[in-house]
Amino acid sequence: ADPDNFRVHSIDHIKKLPDADKARAILEECARHIRPLLQARRWRVLKLYEICCCTAGGKNLGVGGFCCPAGDGVTSLRIAIRLRTPGHGPQADEWGAHSLRDLDHAMKVLIHEVSHIVHGNHSAAFYTLMAELTRQYETYLQKGQVLDEAGMPLTGGRKADASR
């Protein structure tokens, strides 16, 4: 099998919201950061996209994201992530309507959603897998197995060679 298949295949962001270019950059970074996990397990995500309180999939403010697994145990048809604080309510009052969350938050949600490729429900096995994926992701970061947009290794979440 082609190792390039085990990745996020496409991304989409909400173009009409403020900082749309930054939202796309966060999704692109998430795709790079999750890639070593997907490759190690031979999983793939066909589409990674942003949801918001003002889009059809984001009306339930208690949902940070969702996964639509293909049912084969290795493929997600799509994963949605809430990248922004809601446009209304207590979070909007505290953080600002539609303000972007950071990469760390997005990766926690993404790892949660990727775990649904194997386990549809929030069972003990689901949480065991999610904890394992989180540990593996942290190890990949520490070992420089996560790459930046130029293909340079990141170590501990930072570029190995800061001059590049």
C-alpha positions as CSV (number, residue, x, y, z in Angstrom):
1,A,0.0,0.0,0.0
2,D,1.1,3.5,-0.8
3,P,2.4,5.1,2.5
4,D,1.2,8.5,1.1
5,N,-2.4,7.2,1.4
6,F,-2.2,7.3,5.2
7,R,-2.8,11.0,5.9
8,V,-5.4,13.7,5.8
9,H,-6.4,13.9,2.1
10,S,-8.2,17.3,2.1
11,I,-9.0,20.2,4.4
12,D,-11.6,22.9,4.4
13,H,-12.2,26.0,6.5
14,I,-15.0,28.6,6.8
15,K,-13.9,31.4,4.5
16,K,-16.5,34.0,5.6
17,L,-15.3,34.2,9.2
18,P,-12.5,36.5,10.6
19,D,-9.0,35.1,10.4
20,A,-10.0,32.5,7.8
21,D,-6.4,32.2,6.6
22,K,-5.3,31.4,10.2
23,A,-8.0,28.8,10.5
24,R,-6.8,27.1,7.3
25,A,-3.2,27.2,8.6
26,I,-4.3,25.5,11.9
27,L,-6.0,22.7,9.9
28,E,-2.9,22.3,7.7
29,E,-0.8,22.1,10.8
30,C,-3.2,19.6,12.4
31,A,-2.9,17.4,9.2
32,R,0.9,17.5,9.5
33,H,0.9,16.7,13.2
34,I,-1.5,13.8,12.9
35,R,0.2,12.2,9.9
36,P,2.8,10.1,11.8
37,L,0.0,8.6,13.9
38,L,-2.1,7.8,10.7
39,Q,1.0,6.4,9.0
40,A,1.9,4.2,11.9
41,R,-1.6,2.7,12.1
42,R,-2.3,2.8,8.3
43,W,-5.3,5.0,8.9
44,R,-6.6,7.8,6.6
45,V,-8.9,10.8,7.0
46,L,-10.5,11.8,3.7
47,K,-11.6,15.3,4.8
48,L,-10.7,17.5,7.8
49,Y,-12.8,20.6,8.1
50,E,-13.9,23.4,10.4
51,I,-17.3,23.7,12.1
52,C,-18.7,26.7,13.9
53,C,-21.8,27.8,15.7
54,C,-22.9,29.4,12.5
55,T,-22.6,26.3,10.3
56,A,-25.0,23.3,10.1
57,G,-22.7,20.8,11.8
58,G,-21.7,23.2,14.6
59,K,-25.0,24.3,16.2
60,N,-24.6,22.1,19.3
61,L,-22.1,24.2,21.2
62,G,-21.2,21.2,23.5
63,V,-19.6,19.4,20.5
64,G,-16.0,20.1,19.9
65,G,-15.9,18.0,16.8
66,F,-17.1,14.7,15.2
67,C,-15.9,11.8,13.1
68,C,-17.8,9.9,10.4
69,P,-15.9,6.6,10.2
70,A,-16.2,4.5,7.0
71,G,-16.7,1.4,9.1
72,D,-13.6,-0.4,7.9
73,G,-11.6,0.4,11.1
74,V,-9.0,2.4,9.2
75,T,-10.8,5.3,7.4
76,S,-12.6,8.4,8.4
77,L,-14.8,9.9,5.7
78,R,-14.6,13.2,7.4
79,I,-13.6,14.8,10.7
80,A,-14.9,18.2,11.8
81,I,-13.2,20.3,14.4
82,R,-14.5,23.5,16.2
83,L,-11.5,25.8,15.9
84,R,-13.3,28.9,17.3
85,T,-15.1,29.9,20.4
86,P,-18.8,30.2,19.7
87,G,-20.2,33.5,18.4
88,H,-22.5,33.9,21.4
89,G,-22.8,32.7,25.0
90,P,-20.3,32.6,28.0
91,Q,-17.3,31.6,25.9
92,A,-17.8,34.4,23.4
93,D,-18.1,36.8,26.3
94,E,-14.9,35.6,27.9
95,W,-12.7,34.9,24.8
96,G,-14.3,36.9,22.0
97,A,-16.9,35.7,19.4
98,H,-15.4,33.4,16.8
99,S,-11.9,33.8,18.2
100,L,-9.5,31.0,17.1
101,R,-8.3,28.4,19.6
102,D,-4.7,27.3,19.6
103,L,-3.1,24.2,17.9
104,D,-2.8,22.3,21.1
105,H,-6.6,22.5,21.6
106,A,-7.2,21.5,18.0
107,M,-4.9,18.5,18.3
108,K,-6.6,17.3,21.4
109,V,-9.9,17.3,19.6
110,L,-8.4,15.7,16.5
111,I,-6.8,12.9,18.5
112,H,-10.2,12.3,20.2
113,E,-12.0,12.2,16.8
114,V,-9.3,10.0,15.1
115,S,-10.0,7.5,17.9
116,H,-13.5,7.1,16.6
117,I,-12.1,5.5,13.4
118,V,-11.8,2.3,15.5
119,H,-14.3,2.9,18.3
120,G,-17.6,4.5,17.5
121,N,-18.7,5.0,21.1
122,H,-17.1,6.5,24.1
123,S,-16.2,3.1,25.7
124,A,-13.3,2.2,27.9
125,A,-11.5,0.9,24.8
126,F,-12.0,4.2,23.1
127,Y,-10.5,6.2,26.0
128,T,-7.6,3.6,26.2
129,L,-6.9,4.2,22.5
130,M,-7.2,8.0,22.8
131,A,-4.6,8.0,25.7
132,E,-2.3,5.8,23.7
133,L,-2.5,8.1,20.7
134,T,-1.9,11.1,22.9
135,R,1.2,9.5,24.3
136,Q,2.4,8.5,20.8
137,Y,1.8,12.0,19.5
138,E,3.9,13.5,22.4
139,T,6.7,11.0,21.6
140,Y,6.6,11.9,17.9
141,L,6.9,15.6,18.8
142,Q,9.8,14.9,21.2
143,K,11.7,12.8,18.6
144,G,11.2,15.3,15.8
145,Q,8.9,13.0,13.7
146,V,6.4,15.7,13.2
147,L,7.3,18.0,10.3
148,D,6.6,21.7,9.7
149,E,5.3,23.1,6.5
150,A,8.8,23.1,4.9
151,G,9.4,19.5,5.9
152,M,11.7,20.3,8.8
153,P,11.4,18.3,12.0
154,L,9.8,19.9,15.0
155,T,11.1,18.9,18.4
156,G,9.0,19.4,21.5
157,G,6.6,21.4,19.3
158,R,9.4,23.7,18.0
159,K,11.5,23.7,14.9
160,A,14.7,21.7,15.4
161,D,16.6,24.4,13.4
162,A,15.0,27.8,14.4
163,S,17.0,29.6,11.8
164,R,15.0,28.0,8.9
